[in-house]
Amino acid sequence: MAEPVSVEIFIIGNEILNGEIQDTNTHWLCREITLLGGLVVRGTVLGDDLDIVAEALQAALTRGTRVIVTAGGLGPTADDLTLAAVAKGAGVPLRLHEQARQMIRQSYDDLHARGILEIGGLTPAREKMAWLPQGARTLVNPVGTAPGVLLQVGETTIISLPGVPPELKGIFASSMQPFLLETFEGGLSALHTLTVCCNDESLLEPVLSRVVPAHPGVYIKSLATRPGEMAELDIFVTATGSDQVAVQSLIDAALKDLKAGITTLGFAHRDKPLPNE
């Protein structure tokens, strides 16, 4: 079975670190990427500091991560430094990207025509969003004004998305799709939740410590709760790959082993459907 595509996510913005805004983008991206069969290996929150972001990106490139996704810092204000940091981390200069410039102009013109903004067109602050790392290409933003940006650096692809969740999701669901289909071609994942009638994770440890290493192709994680808080706890079982039958076979084998061990301990259990089932 082919190795899953490794992904790192960088959420950028002082407003996240100081608690003004709650980060929901990491959770959403992790879920979507996992469903595609990708493997998120890191999720990091960084402030609006060019050098810190550039160093983090350089480290991810050195690790050989296949896909790096950044969210936030693409706007028109002085603290929106993500693209400059991507350029520095990748070792390339920033260049005024004419296609991005036209896209941004059109977005502001449309907003002005609809009566949402007082003025359309470009200003120096708006044009700032069109300065992209050399060699980058744009990703159409169907919701907002800042285009997404895709930069290939060796075997790694860096994708920079706006931090506003509807814009991030809009790009992911539209102009990012060709890249996603090519990169995660045939990728898929299977997720299963097993609910156990036990409120003490430590009592399941003998089973988990045996089953987890016996199924290295499967991610098995129990969700702990405070003692006495709930009468049950969930065990999540996840596998990724490119073949549905093979992935499901991994899940089934791990579940069979888990259920047998849990039954031996005397705890009842049941399969828990996914939220959309």
C-alpha positions, 0 to 999 in steps of 0.5 A: 500500500502506498504511503499517504501524502504527508501534510503540515498545517500552519495557522498564522495570526496574532489574533489566534495566539492572543485568544481573540479568535478561535482557530477552527481551520485546523480541525476542518483542514485535518478532517478534509485532508484525512478523508482524502487519504492524506496524513496530517503530521503537524498543526502549528499556530504562529504569530504574524512574524516574518522570520518565525513563519519563514523558519517554520516553513524552512523546517517543514521543507527540510523534513520533506513534507509533501504538502504545506498549507498555511492559513491567514496573513494574505490580506492588505494590512502591514501585518499580513506577511505570510506570502513574504514569509513563504518567499523567504522560506522558499528562497525566492523573491516576491514579484508582482503577479499580474494575474493576481493583480487583475483578480484582486481588482475585479473582486473589488470592482464587483464588491463596489458594483454591488454596493458593498464597498465605497470604492472599487479598483486597486489601492496600494494596500490592495495591490500588496496582495498581488505580490507573490513568491516568484514561480507561484500561481493563483487559486481563485477565491470565490468568496473574498478578495485575496487569491489563494497561492500555490508554490512548488518547492522541489517535491513540496507544494506550499498552499497559502489560503486566507484565514477567514473560514468561508474563504478558506473553504471556498478555495479548497472546494473549488480552485484547489480541487485539481491539485487535490485530485492529482496529489491525493489520487485514489486516496481515501480513509476509513474511520470507525468509532467504537463506544465502550461501556467504561469510564476509566481509560486505564482499565482498557490499557492492557488491551490497547497496549497489545492491539495498537502495535499489532496493527501498525497501519491503523491509528487507534486512539481512545478519547479520555474523559474525567473519571465519573464524567461519562459512563462511556468512552469512545475509541477511534480507529482510522486507516488511510490508503488507496484501495478501499478493500485493503483499507477496510480490511485493516480497520476490520482486523483491528476492530475484531482484535479490539472487541475481543479484548474488550469483551474479555475484560467484561465491558460491553461495546457498540459500533457508533455511526459517523455523524452523517450516517 
